[in-house]
Amino acid sequence: MSGEQPSAAQKEASRAQSEADQGKGGKARASRLQSQADRAAVPKHGQ
């Protein structure tokens, strides 16, 4: 880890994934949120 705090999107994705893992549904939503958070966390080229 780089020592950075997770973004709000990453926290929301983690919470949604946790709920999905507990059988509360929302697996597609959790996957979508995780993908969005992952894309947002990738540093842009040249930075």
C-alpha positions, 0 to 999 in steps of 0.5 A: 500500500502507498499509505493513502486512505481509501476513497469514498468510492472504495469504501462504498464498494467494500461495504457493498461487497461485504453485504453481497458476501453475506448473502444480502444480494447486490453482487452486480452492484458491488462488482460495478462499484468495485470496478469504478473505484479501481479505475478511479484509483489508477494514477493518470499517465505522467503523474 
